[in-house]
Amino acid sequence: MWKTLKLSLALTFVTLIVAFGGALGFALGEDNGGGSAGGASVPNSSTEFGILDEIADILREDFVNPDAVTDRALEQGSIQGIIDELGDPHTIYITPESYQSGFDIITGTFEGIGATVDLDPVTGEIIIVTPFHGSPAEEAGIRPGDAILAVDGESTEGWSVQDAVLQIRGPDGSTVTLTVRHSDRETEDVVIERGTIVIPTVFVEEVLDEDGELVPDLAYIEIQQFTERTVSDMQEALQQVEDGGYSGLILDLRLNPGGGLDATVQVTDMFLDGGIILTQVDRNGVATPYEARPGGEATEIPIVILVGPNSASGSEVLAGALQDHGRAQLVGDRTFGKGSVNHLRELSNGGALYVTIARWLTPDGDLIEGVGLTPDVQVDTTPEETGTGSGPQLYAAINLLQQQLAAAAQ
């Protein structure tokens, strides 16, 4: 599930700004140069954590089910207990098996069903966040918001995101059966043939109104992830918009869980003519602003942004920056609310730690962690609209953009 980093040493890191801890092959960020984490001291395990050895010895000697007291169980339980105590859902330990089976940053591909997953914080169920466009998951009928109840007949109750990803991913041509509950409460078994997935990033589509008629003056771009290729893909998409002579742009971020911080900043920069994109505040309270350069690729075209509960982290950076600068209005539902920045640190055992190292603020200084962004125009997401390019939110965006264009023409 996690990308295999082509780095020379353990304990290196990448900077990430993504909401969801699990992805079926999803690359969660970009290499920003590697290096150490900045001199933080590591506790002496023999003195400060010696009690763990005592507990382990007692369990080995006394626990009623000795077969359960394996070295691996004790190690994993200790690690997870430490992380759980932090109370931060975005700091995650990645086992060596999960980390080494992941996305290849060089080719930009992976083998699996082509979807991102997360853990529902209320029900504890494994939830489909986004099936990639044209992926085996989407073609088999998997939808955003589907709860995965079982994998090949094995219940997912009590599973972590990592557990789910390890069971669902697999080689090209093999099959997996997911028992899913859709948002309409219908439950079905979905058989999916795994494939080689190319991570999608940017999609350009025609805009159709409620009657199915083409709206010729408006362009539509959906950004599904922020990866290394998103920057060039977005530049090409904006060139299409310019060449097509479109008067307005609908930018769809409803299924975008975030991605690499650098890519997010570079894409946001395309729509601003200077100014703050976000401000990163580290553990010591040191604030680092990220500023847009003058003269981005699309600083003049009117924009409306579609957002929703699956718009998270990097997509919230983009939407929040354009909203605060008055470059775009937001239409849809309140966003996810992931206002943290993370490093991916490789560990000596072959695993990794995805650790929160800072918070980020919008240009107006707002912290969205656990809060999200409020749309300028609230339009509830319907099950029919989720994962599609049509519906009430899109139609509201069309109407708003056309009103803006009409007002500007007077």
N, C-alpha and C positions, 0 to 999 in steps of 0.2 A: 504493500500500500504506500509506503514512503519511498521517496526517491533515493537512489543509491548515489551518494555524493562522490565525485571523483576528486577527493582531497588526499593529501599525502600523510596527514597525521590525525590521530584521534584528538578529541577535545577541541575541534574547530567548530565554527558556527556559521550560520547564515541568518540573515534578518528577514523575518516573515511578518506579514500582517494579514492573517487569514483566520476565519472564525472556526472552522470545523476541524476537530481533531482527527477525523478519519476520512479517507478518500480511497475509492477503489482504484488505486494507481495514480491518484492526483498528486502532482508535484506541488509542494506547499510553499515554495519560495525560490529565491535566487541566491547564488553565492556572491556575497559582497566582499570577498577578499580573504575570509578565514581569519585565523589568529586566535589568541586567548580571549577569555571573557572579561578581562580587565582587572586581574589581580585580586579577585575575591578569595578569601582564605577558605580552605576546606577543613572541616572539623576532623580532629584526630579520632578515628574510629575506635581505637583501643581504649580511649579514656571516656569520650563523650557518648559512645554508643555501645559500651561494653555490656549494658543490660540486655541488649538484643541477643548476645551470645549466651547469657544466662538463661533467657527464656527459651532459646532454641534447644539448649541442653536439657532443660526440664521437659519440654515437649517430646524430645526424642526418647526420654526415659519413661515418661508417665502417661502420655496421651493415649486415650482408649483405642484409637485407630492408628497404629504405627505406620501403616502404608501411606497415610496422608501426609506424614511428616517427612517430606523429601527436601533435599537441599534446595531444589528449584522452588518448591512451594514456599519455603521460609524466605528465600531471597526475594521472590516476587512480592510476597505479602509485605515484607518490610519496606520495600521500595514504594509500593502503592500506598501503604499507610502514611509514609512521610509526605507524599504528594497530596493525598486526600486531606491531610491536616492543614495544608496551606489554604484550602478553600478557594482555589483558583481553577476553574474548569479548563483553562487554556494551557496550563502547565501539565505536560503529559510525558510519561516514560514510554519509550518505544523499545520493545524487546529486540534482541538481535535478529530473530527470525523475521519479524515484521519489517525491520529496517533494511535487511539485506535482500528482501524479496520485492523491492519497490521499483518505482518509476525511474527510468533511465534519463538523466538530465541531458545526455549527449544527443540521443535520437529523438527525444520528445514523445516517446511511445511507451506503452505498457500492455500487458496481456491481462484481460479480465472482461467484465461486463460493461464497463464505461459508465460509472455513476459515483457520486459522492454520498457518504452516509454520515450520520451523527447519532448521538444518544439523546433521546427525549428526556429533559431534566425532570419532568413530572412523572411520566409513566415508566421511565427506564427502558423503553423499547428502542430498538434499532430502527432509525427512520431514513428513508431515501431523501436526500436533500435535492440533488439534481442528477437526472440521467442526461448524459451528454447527447447533443444532437446527432442523430444517425447512428448511435451506439447500439450494440445488441440489447442492452437494457431497454432503451426507448422503443426499439422495434418490437420487442416482446410484450410491450404494454406496461412496463414499469413507469410509475408516475411520481412526481415530487410529492412528498408527504406520506407515501406508502410506508406502513409499518411492516418490517420483516419479522414474521413470527417464527419461521423455521428455515433452515438451510439443509437441503437434502434430507428432510424429515427430522432433523435434530432441532429441538427447541432453542430459540435464542434467548430465553429468559435468563437474566443474570449475566449476559455476555457484555464485554466491553466492545468499543468500536474496533479495537485491534483484533479481538476474537472474530468479529463478523467479517472483517476484511480478509483475514487469513483463510477463512472458510469459503468466501465467495470468489476471491480471485483464483485464477488458474490459467493453464496454457491455452493458447489459441486452438479452437476446434473442439475442446472439451465442453461438457454441459454441466449446468448446475440448476437445481430446482429450488426456487424461492417461494415459500408460502407467505403471501402478503395480504394485508388488510388495507383496502383503498379508503380514501376519505369518505366514500359513501357507505362505509362499513361492510362492503362486500369482501369476502375472503376467497382467494383462489391460489392454486399452485401455478406458478409461471416457470416454464422450462426455458432456459436461456443458453444459447451456444456462445461461449466466450470467443473473443476475437482480439486482434491487435488494434489497440485504441490509439489514435492520434489525438492528443489533448486539444479540444476546440477552444478558441478564444473569442473571435469576433465574427459576427454574422451581419450581412447587409441584406435587407428584405424590402419588398414593396410595401406600401402602406395602403390597406384596404379599409373603407369605412363600414358602418353597420349594414349597409346594403350590398357589401361585397364589391363596391366600386373603387377603382384606383384613385388615390389622392395624389395627383401628379406633382404637386409642389413640395411635398414632405418626404424626407428620407427617414429610414428606420435602421438603427444599428443596435445590435445586442452584444454586450460583452459578458461572456460566461465565466472567465477566469482572468487573473492577472499573472501571466507567466512571461518568460523572456521573449517569446514570439508575439505577445500581445502588442508590444510597442510598434513593431513593423506592420502587423496586421491592421492596427488602428490607423496608422499613417496611410496605408493603402485604401482603407475604407473611407477616410476623410477626403482622399483624392477623388474617389468615386463620387462623393457628395458634391465636391467642387465642380468636377467635370460635368455632372448632371444638371448643374444650375439650380439646385434645390433651394427653396426659400427658408425652410425650417427643418429641424432635426429632432426626432424622438430617440432618446438614448435609453435602452432597456437594461436595467441592472437587477431585475427581480430575482434572478436565479444565480447571482454572482456572490460566492462566499468569500472572495478576497484573493490573496496570493502574495506575490513578492512586493515588498515595500518600494524598491526601486522602480519596478514596472508601473505600480500604481501612481507614483509621483510623476513619472514621465508621461503617462497618459493624461492625467489631470492637467499637467502643464500645457497640453495641446489646446486647452479651451480657455486659458487665462492669459491676460496681457500683464503679467507681473502680479505681485502680491503673495501672501502666505497661502500655502496649500494645507499644511498641518503643522502643529508644533509637538515635538516629542519631548516628554518629561521623564527623566530616568529616576532611579531609586533614590538618588541624592537631591532630587528636585531641580536638577540642571535642565534647562529648557533649550531644545535645539529646533529652530524653525526650518522648515523646508519651503523655499520660495520658488515661484514660477518665474521663468525668464520672460522678458518682454517679447511680444510678437509670436504667440503660439500659432499652430496650424489652423485653428478654428475659433478665433476670438470674436467674430462678428455674427455668425449665424445664430438665430434664436433657437433655444433648446428647451425641451421639456424632458424630464427624467422620470422613468417608471421605476418605482421601488416597492419593496414588500418585505415580509418577515425573513425571507431568504437572502435579502441584500445585506451583506455583512462585511465588516472590516474594510478591506480595500475599496469595495464598492461604496461604503459609507464615507470613506475619505473623499472619493470623487464627488459623490452627491452632496456631501456637506460643504465642500469647498465651493462648488458652483452655486449652491444655495446661498451661502454666506456672502459671496461676492456679487450676488444678484445676476449671475449669468444664466441660471436656470431655475425653474420652479419644479417641485417634486409632486408627482401624482401617484396615488396608490395607498399602501398600508405603511404603518410604522416599521422601521427597519429593525434588524436583529439586535444591535447594540453591543458591538465588539470593539472596544476602544483600547486594545492593548497591542503592543509590539512584542514579537517573540524571536528568540534565537533557537536554532536547531544545533545542539551540541553533540558531537559524536562522543561515545564512551569507549573505554578500553575493552569492554566485553563484546563490542560489535554492535551494541544498541545505540540509542541516542536519547537525549532529553530535549523536549520542546518546551522551552522555559520562557515565561513572561518576564521581560526585562525593562519595560517602560509602558507608559500610557501615552495616548496621543489626543490632542485637542483639535477641534475645528478652528478655522481662521478667527472666529469670534470668541475663541477660548472655551468652548463647551466640551465637556467630557461626556461621551455618549455611552460609556461602559454600562451595560445593563439597562440603558434607557432607549437608545436608538435615535433616529431622526424622525421628526414629525413632518409628514407631507404637507405641502401648501394646499393641495386638494385631496381630501380623503375619499378614496373609493375602495370599498372592501373587496378583497380577493375572493372570487368564487371558485369552487372546485373545477368548474368547466374551463376557467381561464388559466388556472395554474399550469405552467409549462407550455402555453400556447401563445401565439402572436396576435390573438384577437380577444375581444371581450370588453366589458365596461371600462376597465382602466385604460386600455388603448384608445377607446372612443373618447373618453374624457380628455386624454392627452391631445388627441387630434383637435377637439373643439377648442381647448385652451390655446394651442399653438396657432390655430387659425384666427382666433380672436386677437392674439398679439400681433399677428401679421397685418390684420385688417386695421388695427389701431395705429400701427406704425405707418401705414400707407396713407392715412388721412392728413 
